[in-house]
Amino acid sequence: MSEHTDPFVLPAGEAAALMRGAPWRRLVTVGDSVAEGVRDPAPGYRDLSWVDRVEEALAAAVPDLAALNLGRRDLVAAEIRATQLRPALEFRPDLAIVVGGGNDMLAPEFDADAVRAELAAMVSAFREAGADVLTIGLFDITAAGLGPRRFRAAISARTRLLGELTAEVAAEHGAHHVHNPPDHPAASDPGIYSADRLHFNARGHAIAAAGTIRALAGLLGPRR
């Protein structure tokens, strides 16, 4: 299989067509390793992160697009806000993608209320600055049989909780959430993950990009 035959991947031309008429000129992404784009290559797929692919689709439709990805691995939500929010706002985005909470979720103790507060602080700041905001839900790795067996139930429950609270924060502040459900047709395929069995490989990133681009296209209204 390749990205040209993968039913879950958007061809570059189709992705660009979905972004036709997009109003955004300045895209910023904040977050952890998911935002940074940590991955392994995958045969048949361009070695791009999901953010790279979103930027590519937008740039094809918006030639003067300026994009900044501040995502860095290993950060918890509080660290993302502390280190990335100010430079992100200084970039003056009209579209912001916020990813956070995954490392909090994997810690021995998951303080969901603290993560909610950090995400709300970031989303509300972008909204107050006039930017549209997209938040991202994580795939449940246990759907593909990954994660230590004795911790899988807890990982699955926390992934679901993180997705729910992130969606709630988005709704409360007029942002938009990309939901990645455990029953996504690709979710149970371990072949979308890197060797660390935690992050996506290039195929997984291509699939995640498709969902994100479709979500952005939904904000643009019906296509002619």
C-alpha positions as CSV (number, residue, x, y, z in Angstrom):
1,M,0.0,0.0,0.0
2,S,1.1,3.6,-0.6
3,E,-0.4,7.0,0.1
4,H,-1.7,7.0,-3.5
5,T,-3.9,3.8,-2.8
6,D,-4.5,4.2,0.9
7,P,-8.3,4.8,1.4
8,F,-7.7,6.7,4.6
9,V,-5.2,9.2,3.1
10,L,-6.1,12.4,1.2
11,P,-4.2,12.9,-2.1
12,A,-2.3,16.2,-2.0
13,G,-4.5,17.6,-4.8
14,E,-7.7,16.7,-3.1
15,A,-6.5,18.1,0.2
16,A,-5.6,21.4,-1.5
17,A,-9.0,21.5,-3.2
18,L,-10.7,21.1,0.2
19,M,-8.8,24.2,1.4
20,R,-9.9,26.3,-1.5
21,G,-11.3,29.6,-0.2
22,A,-9.6,29.2,3.2
23,P,-9.4,32.6,4.9
24,W,-6.4,31.8,7.1
25,R,-3.0,33.4,6.4
26,R,-1.1,32.7,9.6
27,L,-1.1,29.2,11.1
28,V,0.5,28.4,14.4
29,T,0.7,24.9,16.1
30,V,1.5,24.4,19.7
31,G,1.9,21.2,21.6
32,D,4.1,18.2,22.4
33,S,5.6,15.4,20.3
34,V,2.3,14.9,18.5
35,A,2.5,18.5,17.3
36,E,6.2,18.3,16.7
37,G,5.6,15.4,14.3
38,V,7.7,12.6,15.9
39,R,7.6,9.6,13.5
40,D,9.3,6.8,11.7
41,P,9.3,6.7,7.9
42,A,6.9,4.3,6.2
43,P,7.4,2.8,2.7
44,G,5.2,4.4,0.1
45,Y,4.4,7.5,2.2
46,R,6.1,10.8,2.1
47,D,8.0,11.5,5.3
48,L,5.8,14.3,6.5
49,S,4.1,14.9,9.8
50,W,0.4,15.6,9.9
51,V,1.1,19.3,10.6
52,D,3.4,19.3,7.5
53,R,0.5,18.0,5.4
54,V,-2.0,20.5,6.8
55,E,0.5,23.3,6.1
56,E,1.0,21.9,2.5
57,A,-2.7,21.8,1.8
58,L,-3.3,25.3,3.1
59,A,-0.3,26.7,1.3
60,A,-1.5,25.3,-2.0
61,A,-4.8,27.2,-1.5
62,V,-3.2,30.2,0.2
63,P,0.1,31.0,-1.4
64,D,1.1,33.7,1.1
65,L,0.5,31.3,4.1
66,A,2.9,31.8,7.0
67,A,3.2,28.8,9.3
68,L,5.0,28.2,12.6
69,N,5.1,24.9,14.5
70,L,6.3,25.3,18.1
71,G,5.6,21.7,19.1
72,R,8.3,20.0,21.2
73,R,8.4,16.5,22.6
74,D,8.1,15.5,26.2
75,L,6.2,18.5,27.4
76,V,3.1,18.4,29.7
77,A,0.3,20.8,29.1
78,A,1.6,23.3,31.7
79,E,5.0,23.4,29.9
80,I,3.4,23.9,26.5
81,R,1.5,26.9,27.8
82,A,4.5,28.3,29.7
83,T,7.0,28.0,26.8
84,Q,4.8,28.3,23.6
85,L,1.8,30.5,24.2
86,R,3.6,33.8,24.2
87,P,5.6,33.3,21.0
88,A,2.5,31.8,19.4
89,L,0.5,34.9,20.1
90,E,3.4,37.1,19.0
91,F,3.2,35.4,15.6
92,R,-0.4,36.9,15.3
93,P,-2.1,33.7,14.0
94,D,-5.6,33.7,12.6
95,L,-5.6,29.9,12.9
96,A,-4.1,27.9,15.9
97,I,-3.8,24.2,16.4
98,V,-3.5,23.2,20.1
99,V,-2.4,19.7,21.1
100,G,-1.6,18.8,24.7
101,G,-2.2,16.5,27.6
102,G,-0.8,13.3,26.1
103,N,2.2,13.3,28.4
104,D,0.1,14.2,31.4
105,M,-2.1,11.3,30.6
106,L,0.8,8.9,30.6
107,A,2.2,10.0,33.9
108,P,1.6,7.9,37.0
109,E,-1.1,10.4,38.2
110,F,-3.3,12.1,35.6
111,D,-4.7,15.4,36.9
112,A,-7.4,15.9,34.3
113,D,-8.6,19.2,35.9
114,A,-5.2,20.7,35.7
115,V,-4.9,19.7,32.0
116,R,-8.3,21.2,31.3
117,A,-7.3,24.5,32.9
118,E,-4.1,24.6,30.8
119,L,-5.9,23.8,27.6
120,A,-8.6,26.4,28.4
121,A,-5.9,29.0,29.0
122,M,-4.4,28.4,25.6
123,V,-7.6,28.1,23.6
124,S,-9.2,31.2,25.2
125,A,-6.0,33.3,24.6
126,F,-6.0,32.4,20.9
127,R,-9.8,33.1,20.7
128,E,-9.4,36.4,22.4
129,A,-6.7,37.3,19.9
130,G,-9.2,36.6,17.1
131,A,-7.8,33.3,15.9
132,D,-9.9,30.2,14.9
133,V,-8.7,27.3,17.0
134,L,-8.6,23.6,16.3
135,T,-7.9,21.0,19.1
136,I,-7.0,17.4,18.4
137,G,-8.1,14.2,20.0
138,L,-5.6,11.3,20.2
139,F,-6.0,7.8,18.8
140,D,-6.3,5.1,21.5
141,I,-3.2,3.0,21.0
142,T,-4.8,0.1,22.9
143,A,-7.2,-0.3,20.0
144,A,-4.2,-1.6,18.0
145,G,-3.2,-3.9,20.9
146,L,-0.4,-1.5,22.0
147,G,0.8,-0.5,25.4
148,P,1.7,-2.7,28.4
149,R,-1.1,-5.2,28.7
150,R,-1.7,-4.5,32.4
151,F,-2.0,-0.8,31.7
152,R,-4.2,-0.9,28.6
153,A,-7.5,-0.4,30.3
154,A,-6.2,2.7,32.1
155,I,-4.6,4.1,29.0
156,S,-7.8,3.6,27.0
157,A,-9.9,5.3,29.8
158,R,-7.5,8.2,30.0
159,T,-7.3,8.7,26.3
160,R,-11.1,8.8,26.2
161,L,-11.2,11.3,29.1
162,L,-8.5,13.5,27.6
163,G,-10.5,13.6,24.3
164,E,-13.7,14.4,26.1
165,L,-12.3,17.2,28.2
166,T,-10.4,18.7,25.2
167,A,-13.7,18.7,23.2
168,E,-15.5,20.4,26.1
169,V,-12.8,23.1,26.3
170,A,-13.1,23.7,22.5
171,A,-16.9,23.9,22.7
172,E,-16.8,26.3,25.7
173,H,-14.5,28.7,23.9
174,G,-15.9,28.6,20.4
175,A,-13.1,26.4,19.0
176,H,-13.4,23.2,17.0
177,H,-12.3,19.7,18.0
178,V,-11.0,16.9,15.8
179,H,-12.3,13.7,17.3
180,N,-10.3,10.5,16.6
181,P,-12.5,7.7,17.8
182,P,-11.3,4.2,18.8
183,D,-13.5,2.8,16.0
184,H,-11.8,4.8,13.3
185,P,-11.2,2.2,10.5
186,A,-7.4,2.5,10.9
187,A,-7.3,2.7,14.7
188,S,-6.8,-1.0,15.2
189,D,-3.9,-1.3,12.8
190,P,-0.6,-1.4,14.5
191,G,1.0,-0.7,11.2
192,I,0.2,3.0,11.6
193,Y,2.6,3.3,14.5
194,S,6.4,3.9,14.9
195,A,8.8,1.4,16.4
196,D,8.2,3.1,19.8
197,R,4.6,1.8,19.6
198,L,3.4,5.2,20.8
199,H,3.8,7.7,18.0
200,F,2.5,7.5,14.4
201,N,4.7,6.5,11.6
202,A,4.5,8.4,8.3
203,R,1.4,6.5,7.3
204,G,-0.3,7.3,10.6
205,H,0.5,11.0,10.2
206,A,-1.0,10.9,6.7
207,I,-4.2,9.5,8.1
208,A,-4.3,12.0,10.9
209,A,-3.7,14.8,8.4
210,A,-6.7,13.7,6.4
211,G,-9.0,14.0,9.4
212,T,-7.6,17.4,10.3
213,I,-7.9,18.8,6.8
214,R,-11.5,17.5,6.5
215,A,-12.3,19.2,9.8
216,L,-10.9,22.5,8.6
217,A,-12.8,22.1,5.3
218,G,-16.0,21.7,7.4
219,L,-15.4,25.2,8.8
220,L,-15.5,26.6,5.3
221,G,-19.1,25.5,4.6
222,P,-20.5,23.5,1.7
223,R,-18.2,23.0,-1.3
224,R,-19.4,23.9,-4.8
